[in-house]
């Protein structure tokens, strides 16, 4: 996957806490609740793709024929293709299965752009990173607010505290294993 196709999420310093999602030259700022909903959607889409793959495997084991397997997969996919999981207008996740080898995948429809194909296991890892980013954004805002209330820090000192916090934990989290659809 090229650098241009990477998805990046980072905590912002906004109050209330938000995260910035970047894909190519598009940027979206989401509140932490939306980031959590998207992480949940990632898990749901990954589970659905794996369940469809298991069903396709059973149909193949029963030797029901490629037409039946293909029809079953298309029928399952048509239920989610238009909607998928996620938040409309931001990111959606559409589960799928290869008709030929029953390998599960999820299409990420990114910020209204082209779809990116990703492995369900990679998507679950991405969901964990997104949750960590949302938690970091909330922690940053709470800590900076508490410091501002409890001390007489100058704006430069607040910047230094924020710089240290960024160095202690990564805020830019990337999914490097998605591939073009």
C-alpha positions as CSV (number, residue, x, y, z in Angstrom):
1,X,0.0,0.0,0.0
2,X,1.4,3.4,-0.9
3,X,1.8,6.3,1.5
4,X,-1.0,8.0,-0.4
5,X,-3.5,5.2,0.6
6,X,-2.8,5.2,4.3
7,X,-5.4,6.1,6.8
8,X,-4.2,8.2,9.7
9,X,-5.9,9.0,13.0
10,X,-4.6,11.4,15.6
11,X,-5.8,13.0,18.8
12,X,-6.4,16.7,18.6
13,X,-6.2,19.2,21.4
14,X,-9.8,20.4,20.9
15,X,-12.3,20.6,23.7
16,X,-14.4,18.6,23.7
17,X,-11.9,15.9,22.7
18,X,-11.8,15.0,19.0
19,X,-9.7,12.9,16.6
20,X,-8.6,13.9,13.1
21,X,-8.9,11.2,10.4
22,X,-6.9,11.8,7.2
23,X,-7.0,9.9,4.0
24,X,-5.1,11.3,1.0
25,X,-5.8,15.0,1.1
26,X,-9.2,14.6,2.8
27,X,-9.6,15.3,6.5
28,X,-12.4,14.6,8.9
29,X,-12.6,15.6,12.6
30,X,-14.7,13.3,14.7
31,X,-15.7,13.5,18.3
32,X,-14.5,10.6,20.5
33,X,-18.0,9.0,20.6
34,X,-18.0,8.8,16.8
35,X,-14.5,7.3,16.8
36,X,-15.8,4.6,19.2
37,X,-18.9,3.9,17.0
38,X,-16.6,3.5,14.0
39,X,-14.3,1.1,15.9
40,X,-17.4,-0.9,16.9
41,X,-18.4,-0.9,13.2
42,X,-15.0,-2.2,12.2
43,X,-15.4,-5.2,14.6
44,X,-19.0,-5.8,13.3
45,X,-17.9,-5.8,9.7
46,X,-14.9,-8.0,10.3
47,X,-17.1,-10.5,12.2
48,X,-19.7,-10.4,9.4
49,X,-17.1,-11.1,6.7
50,X,-15.7,-14.0,8.6
51,X,-19.2,-15.4,9.2
52,X,-19.9,-15.2,5.5
53,X,-16.6,-16.9,4.7
54,X,-17.5,-19.7,7.1
55,X,-20.9,-20.1,5.4
56,X,-19.3,-20.2,2.0
57,X,-16.9,-22.9,3.3
58,X,-19.8,-25.0,4.5
59,X,-21.6,-24.6,1.1
60,X,-18.4,-25.7,-0.7
61,X,-17.9,-28.7,1.7
62,X,-21.4,-29.8,0.9
63,X,-20.4,-29.6,-2.8
64,X,-23.5,-27.5,-3.6
65,X,-21.8,-26.0,-6.6
66,X,-20.2,-22.7,-7.4
67,X,-23.5,-21.2,-8.6
68,X,-25.2,-21.8,-5.3
69,X,-22.2,-20.5,-3.3
70,X,-22.0,-17.4,-5.5
71,X,-25.7,-16.8,-5.2
72,X,-25.6,-17.1,-1.4
73,X,-22.7,-14.7,-1.2
74,X,-24.3,-12.2,-3.5
75,X,-27.5,-12.4,-1.5
76,X,-25.7,-11.8,1.8
77,X,-23.6,-9.0,0.3
78,X,-26.6,-7.2,-1.3
79,X,-28.1,-6.7,2.2
80,X,-25.1,-4.7,3.4
81,X,-23.6,-3.3,0.2
82,X,-25.6,0.0,0.2
83,X,-25.3,0.6,3.9
84,X,-22.5,-1.3,5.4
85,X,-21.4,-0.6,9.0
86,X,-20.2,2.8,10.1
87,X,-21.3,6.4,9.9
88,X,-22.8,7.5,6.6
89,X,-20.7,10.4,5.1
90,X,-17.6,9.5,7.0
91,X,-16.4,5.9,6.9
92,X,-18.4,2.8,6.2
93,X,-17.3,-0.9,6.2
94,X,-18.9,-3.4,3.9
95,X,-18.1,-7.1,4.6
96,X,-17.4,-9.5,1.7
97,X,-16.1,-12.8,0.7
98,X,-14.2,-13.9,-2.4
99,X,-16.4,-16.1,-4.5
100,X,-13.4,-18.1,-5.6
101,X,-11.6,-18.9,-2.4
102,X,-14.0,-17.9,0.4
103,X,-11.4,-15.5,1.8
104,X,-13.1,-12.8,3.9
105,X,-12.4,-9.1,3.4
106,X,-14.0,-5.7,4.2
107,X,-14.2,-2.8,1.9
108,X,-13.6,0.5,3.7
109,X,-15.4,3.3,2.0
110,X,-13.3,6.3,3.0
111,X,-14.6,9.8,3.3
112,X,-16.7,9.4,0.1
113,X,-13.6,8.3,-1.8
114,X,-12.7,5.0,-3.3
115,X,-13.0,1.8,-1.4
116,X,-10.0,0.1,0.2
117,X,-9.9,-3.7,0.7
118,X,-8.7,-4.8,4.1
119,X,-8.3,-8.1,5.9
120,X,-10.7,-8.5,8.9
121,X,-7.8,-9.2,11.3
122,X,-6.1,-6.0,10.2
123,X,-9.4,-4.1,10.6
124,X,-9.7,-5.4,14.2
125,X,-6.2,-4.1,15.0
126,X,-7.1,-0.8,13.4
127,X,-10.2,-0.6,15.7
128,X,-8.0,-1.1,18.7
129,X,-5.8,1.8,17.6
130,X,-8.8,4.0,17.0
131,X,-10.1,3.3,20.5
132,X,-6.6,4.1,21.9
133,X,-6.6,7.4,20.0
134,X,-10.0,8.4,21.3
135,X,-8.9,7.6,24.9
136,X,-5.7,9.6,24.3
137,X,-7.6,12.7,23.1
138,X,-9.8,12.6,26.1
139,X,-6.9,12.1,28.5
140,X,-5.0,15.0,26.9
141,X,-7.9,17.4,27.3
142,X,-8.6,16.4,30.9
143,X,-4.9,16.6,31.8
144,X,-4.4,20.0,30.1
145,X,-7.5,21.4,31.7
146,X,-6.5,20.1,35.2
147,X,-3.0,21.6,34.7
148,X,-4.4,25.0,33.6
149,X,-6.8,25.1,36.6
150,X,-4.2,23.9,39.2
151,X,-1.2,25.9,38.0
152,X,-0.1,29.2,36.5
153,X,1.4,27.7,33.4
154,X,2.1,30.0,30.6
155,X,0.9,29.1,27.0
156,X,4.5,28.1,26.2
157,X,4.6,25.8,29.2
158,X,1.3,24.3,28.2
159,X,2.8,23.6,24.7
160,X,5.8,21.9,26.3
161,X,3.5,19.7,28.4
162,X,1.5,18.8,25.3
163,X,4.8,18.0,23.4
164,X,5.9,15.7,26.2
165,X,2.6,13.9,26.2
166,X,2.8,13.4,22.4
167,X,6.3,11.9,22.9
168,X,5.1,9.6,25.7
169,X,2.5,7.9,23.5
170,X,2.0,7.9,19.7
171,X,-0.9,10.0,18.4
172,X,-0.6,9.2,14.7
173,X,-1.8,5.7,14.2
174,X,-1.7,4.2,10.7
175,X,-3.2,1.2,9.0
176,X,-0.5,0.1,6.7
177,X,-2.0,-3.2,5.5
178,X,-5.1,-2.1,3.6
179,X,-5.0,-2.6,-0.2
180,X,-6.8,-0.9,-3.0
181,X,-10.2,-2.5,-3.9
